[in-house]
């Protein structure tokens, strides 16, 4: 006879397969405990591999989403030529955030080779929105460090 009964032999407990060791004590901003547990499992319970793996994931997805800011500026009033270029730019996921590469990207992707001044004007119009804004807490921390 089966001595284990029908108590769900072979199935994980309510909390999953592991107990408190599921995350190896790793906490990282931007990841839930479940995400970390999956990464630990993916990296065969190796803490160092898991940290590197999570850092890599964060770098891939950690980009600043500038699109809503550009849409706000378009709605608040903008030159019609620039508005049209912004609308063409929004679908791209790989827009550079540095001026030189942005202007080159705009010339090539928006077919502005014969009108390079428009690519420069586009940068002056929305370039400030391309970089992630500095959080107020970080500014205060820098001020305290200098004091």
N, C-alpha and C positions, 0 to 999 in steps of 0.2 A: 504494500500500500504506500501511497504518497504521504510521507510524514510532514511535508511542508504545507500541506493544505492548499486552499485556494487564495491565500493571502497575497497574491500578486508576486510570486517568486520570479525573480529575474527582472522585475520592474523597479525603477528608481523610487526612492521615498518622495514625499511631497515636495521637498526642496531641490530635487534633482539627484544626480548620481553622487555628488560629493557633498560634504558638509560645509563647514566654514572654510575649508581649504580650497574651495572651488576657485577663488581668485588669487590664491597664494599671498594674500595681504596687499595686493596691488590696487591702488586707486589712481585714476588718471582723469583729469578734467575732460569732459565731453563724452565719457563712456559710462554706461550703466554697469552695475555689477554683473548682469547677464552678458553684456558685450565682452567684459573682461574674462568671464568664465569661458565663453566660446573661444576667445583668443588663447587662453591657457590650454584648453583642450587641443586647439589647432597646433600649438607649439609643444605638444607632448609634455606638459607640466614643467617646462623649463622657464624659470623666472626671467632670465636674461633675454632669451629668445622672445618671450612674450612682450617684454618692455620694448624691444626693438620693433617687433611686429606692430604694436599699438602706436608707436611713434610714426611708423611708416604710414599707417592708416590715417592718422591725424594729419600728417603732411599732405596726403592726397585730398582729403575732404575738408581740410581746414581753411580753404580759401575764403576770402571775404566776398560776399555777394553784393556787388556794386549795382546790379541791375535795378533794384527798387529805387535806389537813389537817383539814377539817371531818369527813370520814369517820372519821379516826382518833379525833377527839374524840367522835363519836357512839358509836363502839365502846367507848371507855374509860368510858362512863357519862354519861348526860345525862337530864334531865327528859323524860318521854315526850312532853309537848306540844311541847317544843323539838326533840326528835328528829324528830317528824312534820313540823314546819315546815322543818327542815333537809332532810329527804328531798324535800319539795316544791321547795325552793330549788335543789338540786343540778342539775336539768336546765337551768336558765337559764344562758346564756352571757354575758349582759350585766348581771351583778349589780354595782351600784356599790360602791366601796370606802370612801366617805366616809359618816360617820354619818347626816347629815341625808338625803342622797339614798338611802342604804340603807334607812332606816326607811320613807321614803315609798314606795320600790319594794316593800318587803315588804308594806306595807299594801295596795297596789294589786294586786300579783301573787299574793299568798297570801290574798287576801280577808279582810284584817284591819281594815277600816275601822271596824267596831263594837268591835274589841278592840285599839286602838292600843298598849296597854301590852304586848301580846305581841310586837309589832314591836320595841319598845324593848328588851324582855327578850332577844329573838333577837340584837340587836346586842351587848348586854352578854355574851351567851354566846359568840358567834363573831366579833365585830367585830375582835378582835386577830389573827385568822387571815386577814382579808381583805387586809391589806397585806403586801407582800413583805418578808421578814425581812432585816435588815441583815447583810451578810457580815462576818465577823470581820476580814478584811484591811482593809476600808474603815474600821472602827473604829480599827485600829492606825494607819492612815495619818492619820486625823484627830488622833490623839494625838500623833504625831510632828510634825505641822504646828504644833500648839499649843506644843510644847516649844522 
